[in-house]
Amino acid sequence: ARDKFLSGRSNSDYTAATASTTACTSSSESVSSAHAKRPKSVCFQEAAQVVPIPMRSEYTKRTKELLWVNKIDMAENIERNLIEYAYERYNPVRVCEENDMYLCTVTKDLIHPVHIDVNQSYVVVESPNSPDVPS
């Protein structure tokens, strides 16, 4: 089926196959040992749906802008991320979650605490589990 699907397409085209995975167990395992540690392996279903992935030149300009970040935005994102990660002392455990951020009253964007200017107007976002939030 794959060869039939790919006929007429160039070798530079890519495809993605989607298939569900299930854990495999050996046939010698008994029901009583179901909770025992199983060997790590993966099985794939024989039937799979093949979905073509267009080459980057086949996307429209609008789609490209939605999928990929331009180099200026990428540089700004990297700079912002470095500042935020330094604020968190380069510790992944200290990463600010949404409930630790501020909400801009104008744009409704979440703002990392490192970027807060005390002269601006922000609203603290309350956690859904916070006791101050009315039910």
ABEGO torsion letter per residue (X at the ends): XAAAAABGBBAABBBBBBBBBBBBBBAABBAAAAABBBBBBBBBBABBBBBBBBBAAABBAAAAAAABBBAAAAAAAAAAAAAAAAAAGGBAAABBBAAABBBBAAAGBBBBAAABBAABBBBBBBBAABAABBX
